[in-house]
């Protein structure tokens, strides 16, 4: 696959940012119809979590935190919006928050992820393709669902992918990408002062991630393993120390509301009979009506991921380790997670779609290169 120039890379990033805005427009103007879309308003399918996030945020503002299964991070991010708009109900901030996430935060994430992907793959064309696949994923998924006559469900699933909700998924994905950006900044920096600043910011971002979503520990784990592999012991200690310091308010909240720093709201509210994580949940799907098809697709995608990670490993071990742990742990975790199989799988994977897009781009690069070599091998020799 031909390498593009730096100028072409920048133009390509600008194009994919415009693509994101066009995809948002597809939903807003009902070209892709989300049945929960309130016509003329920037309000789309949520599912109800926004009400609980808002209630916890309001209670934090009044100084009387309520018991909640959710962590403090996202409600804390909502508090400036609530104050700025004087909101007394979720409807008072849903539109500005969703607009900010989809038309400002997502494009910033695209630009940062392009840099991360370029650093990991050492190939601008593949990096740009990664961002393009990630950006176009809502349209691709919706088209597949429409082809199997499930367009309405497809719209409900895919409307979450461009970050058009007041939910914790967009900031989790955003800060996950930022954490890897800081990780490679720290690894590549030759200036001690810049490296120390980057390390501090990386630790703070990891702490914010844990405050927003507890399962973000999976991407924090990837960061830690890369630092271990690189033998950056001091950096690892600083990052973990700062992350724990930022996360400390959640531990205090847990102790005050649930009796132990290690007891979370998810353990107190609505535990499924078989627990939050259980191998039984994916097994039920694999032994069901569509089990063989789902299993075959999973096996095929798994093999592609392995091939892509092997290619990345030869190019950059740190990059391959980061993307491998980032992608595989999320897929395994949410395959075992009860709520994935009651309608949330597509949404819960939002923080890992960039990594999966990168692996898809690497696999496409490999396929293109194989075809080119095959074509050159069969081309007649001119004399």
ZIBEL-V816602 format. One record per pair of residues at least 12 apart in sequence whose C-alpha atoms are under 7 Angstrom apart, sorted by the first residue. I is the first residue (numbers start at 1). J is the second residue. D is the distance in whole Angstrom. If there is no record, write none. Layout:
<<I/J/D> <I/J/D>>
This chain:
<<1/365/6> <1/368/6> <1/369/6> <3/123/7> <3/124/6> <3/125/5> <4/124/6> <4/125/6> <9/124/6> <9/128/7> <12/128/7> <13/111/7> <13/128/7> <16/132/6> <16/135/7> <17/107/5> <20/135/6> <21/103/6> <24/162/7> <28/42/7> <32/155/7> <33/155/6> <34/152/7> <34/155/5> <34/156/6> <42/95/5> <43/94/7> <43/95/6> <44/165/7> <45/156/6> <46/165/6> <50/90/7> <50/166/6> <50/167/6> <51/90/6> <53/75/5> <54/75/6> <54/90/6> <56/68/7> <56/75/6> <57/75/4> <57/76/6> <57/78/6> <57/79/6> <61/79/7> <67/257/6> <68/265/6> <69/264/7> <69/265/3> <69/266/5> <69/269/6> <70/265/6> <71/211/6> <71/212/6> <71/213/7> <71/250/7> <72/211/6> <72/212/7> <72/250/6> <73/208/7> <73/211/4> <73/212/4> <74/168/6> <74/212/5> <81/93/7> <94/166/6> <97/166/6> <98/163/7> <98/164/5> <98/165/5> <98/166/5> <99/164/7> <101/163/6> <101/164/7> <101/170/7> <102/162/6> <102/163/5> <102/164/5> <109/174/6> <109/177/7> <110/131/6> <112/181/7> <113/177/6> <114/127/6> <114/128/6> <114/131/6> <116/180/7> <116/181/6> <117/358/7> <120/316/6> <120/319/5> <121/312/7> <121/315/7> <126/361/6> <126/362/6> <126/365/7> <129/361/6> <130/357/5> <130/358/5> <130/361/5> <133/357/6> <134/353/6> <134/354/6> <134/357/5> <138/158/5> <138/161/6> <141/158/7> <142/154/5> <142/155/6> <142/158/6> <157/346/6> <157/347/7> <160/347/6> <161/350/7> <168/212/7> <169/350/6> <169/351/7> <172/209/6> <172/212/7> <172/213/7> <172/351/6> <173/350/6> <173/351/4> <175/205/7> <175/209/6> <176/219/7> <176/351/7> <179/202/6> <179/205/6> <179/206/7> <182/198/6> <182/202/6> <183/202/7> <183/223/7> <185/198/7> <186/198/6> <186/199/6> <199/235/6> <199/239/6> <200/239/7> <202/239/6> <203/238/7> <203/239/4> <203/240/6> <203/242/5> <203/243/5> <204/242/6> <204/243/5> <204/246/6> <206/220/6> <206/243/5> <207/242/7> <207/243/4> <207/244/6> <207/246/5> <207/247/5> <208/246/7> <210/247/7> <211/247/6> <211/250/7> <218/326/7> <218/329/6> <218/330/7> <219/326/5> <222/322/5> <222/325/5> <222/326/6> <223/322/7> <224/236/6> <226/318/6> <226/321/6> <226/322/6> <276/337/6> <276/338/5> <277/336/5> <277/337/5> <277/338/6> <278/336/5> <278/337/7> <279/336/6> <281/336/6> <281/338/6> <282/335/6> <282/336/6> <304/363/7> <305/359/6> <308/359/6> <308/362/6> <308/363/5> <309/324/7> <323/355/6> <326/352/7> <326/355/7> <327/352/6> <327/355/6> <327/356/6> <330/352/7>>
